[in-house]
Amino acid sequence: MGHPDFRADGRIFATLGYPDRTSAMVKVTPELQAVMIREHPAAFAPAAGAWGRQGSTMVKLALVDEELMGEALTEARRHAMSRRKKAR
């Protein structure tokens, strides 16, 4: 797709540089997405449409520090792995 992605067991849980170099996306639970948006409304927003309703969350990179982005990536990876286990 022209931008780096992060995978766990073949499942994408985050992307970097989409839709532009200032953004990223993490896939978390809808519940965690709501918390992230409530606590950091300038930094996080749901992706458009059904993807966003399912937890895909856009990140404005300039508005998150290393620790906050690390937490988001950790939770996204955890979510991807738990979905993978359920599918088996």
FIVO-770452 format. One record per residue: residue in one letter; x, y, z of N, C-alpha, C in turn. Coordinates in pm, whole numbers, plus 32768, in hexadecimal, padded with zeros to 4 digits. Example, Ala and Ser with C-alpha at 12.3 -4.5 7.8 and 13.67 -1.06 7.14 Angstrom:
<sites>
a85277DC7830C84CE7E3E830C85287EB6830C s85057F1F82C485577F9682CA850A80038313 
</sites>
This chain:
<sites>
m80527F8780008000800080008056807E8000 g80D980707FFD812F80E57FF3815681258077 h813880E280E781608115816A8183809E81C4 p81DB80B2822582008043827E818B801782D4 d81867F9582EF81247F64834E81687F0A83B3 f81257EF4842181577EA2848D80F87E2C849A r81327DB484A480E17D3A84A781047CE2851E a80A17C9A854E80B37C3385B480717BB6857E d80C17B4E856A808E7ACF853580427AE584B1 g80787B3F845D803D7B5983DA7FCB7BBE83DA r7FA27BED844D7F317C4884597F637CD7846F i7F377D3484187F607DC084267F1E7DFB84A2 f7F707E3C84F77F387E7F856C7F587F14856D a7FAE7F4285137FCD7FD1850B800C7FF08484 t7FFD806C845A803F809D83E0808281228400 l80E3814383B1812C81C083C28127820C833E g810E828E8344811082DF82CC809382D78277 y802382BA82B47FA582B9826A7F40831082B3 p7EFD836982737EFD838681E47F7283DE81B7 d7FC1841082188037845F81F480A38447825D r81158485824C8188846D82A38174849F8332 t810C84EB834B80F5852083D1809784C78423 s806C845883EA800584068429802E83748435 a7FE68330848A7FF1829F849A7F66826A84BA m7F5981E684C17EDB81A884E57EFA8131853E v7EAB812185A87EB380AB85FD7E28806D8604 k7E247FE886077DA57FA086157D997F7086A4 v7D3C7FAB86ED7D247F8887797C917F638788 t7C697F3F87FF7BDB7F2388157B8D7FA6880E p7B0F7FA187E97ABF801C87EA7ABA805D8875 e7ABC800D88DD7ABA804389657B3A80908984 l7BAB8058895F7C2A809D89767C348117891D q7C03810C88A47C018180884A7BB781F5888C a7B4681DA88C87AF8824489097B488285897A v7B90823589C77BE3826C8A347C5282C289FA m7C96829189947D0482DC89567CD383638923 i7C61836288E17C2A83DF88A97BFE843D8919 r7BC2840789817B97845A89F07C0E849B8A37 e7C79844E8A4C7CED84808A957D4B84D68A40 h7D4C84C289BD7DA7850A89637D5E852D88E1 p7CF7858088E97CA2859988737CEB85D987FD a7D55862388157D9D866087A67DF785FB875E a7E20859387A47E808533876D7E3F84BB8729 f7DCA849087587D8A841787267D00843586EE a7CDC83ED86847C5683F886497C3483738607 p7BB4834F86037B9282D385BE7BAA82E18528 a7BD4827484EA7BDE827184587B51827E841F a7B48829D83A27AC682B083627A78822C8358 g79F582388361799B81C9834579A3815383A5 a798A80DC836D7985806283BD7A0A804383FF w7A79806283BB7AFD804B83F77B078094847D g7ADD8110847F7AE3815E84FA7A8681298565 r7A1180FE853D79B280C685A079E7804385DB q7A3F7FFF85947A787F8085C47AF97F958612 g7B27801286227B9C802E86757C158065862D s7C11806E85A97C8280AA85617C89813D8587 t7CFC816585BB7D0B81E985F67D7E823485B5 m7D6282AB85837DC882FE85447E16834885B1 v7E978356859A7EF1839885FA7F38840B85B4 k7F34848085F07F8384F285C0800984EA8607 l807184C485BF80F284A485FA813085188647 a811E85918618815A8605865C811E861E86E6 l80AA85E08702806485FA877F8070858987E5 v80C0852387C680D684B68825816C84AB8841 d818C848A88BD8219847188DD823683DC88CE e82B383B988E282DE832F88D0829282CF892D e827D82F889A8823882A18A0781A7828889DF l816082F089B980D482E1899380C7828D8914 m811E82A488B2811982558837813E81C48855 g819E81AF88AD81C4812788D4815080DD8915 e81078121896A809280E489AA802880C08942 a8010811B88E37FAE8100887A7FD780888826 l8057808088018087800F87B280807F8C8800 t80A27F928880809A7F1988D3800B7EE588DB e7FAD7F3F88F27F207F1688FA7EED7EE38873 a7F187F2388077EEE7EF687827F227E698765 r7FA07E5087887FD97DCB87747F907D6587CA r7F777D8788467F2E7D2E88A17EA47D0C8868 h7E607D7188347DDB7D5B87F97DE57CFF8780 a7E497D14872A7E597CBF86B37E727C2E86DB m7EC47C1A87407EE37B92876C7E697B5087AC s7E197B9B87F67DA37B6088347D3C7B3B87CB r7D2F7B8B87627CD37B6B86F57D037AEF86AB r7D857AE0869C7DBE7A6C86597DA079ED86A7 k7DAF79F4872C7D94797F87807D0179578777 k7CA879B987747C19799C876A7BF7795A86E7 a7C3E797F867C7C23794785F77C4C78B685ED r7CAA788C86407CDA7801863A7C7977A8867B 
</sites>
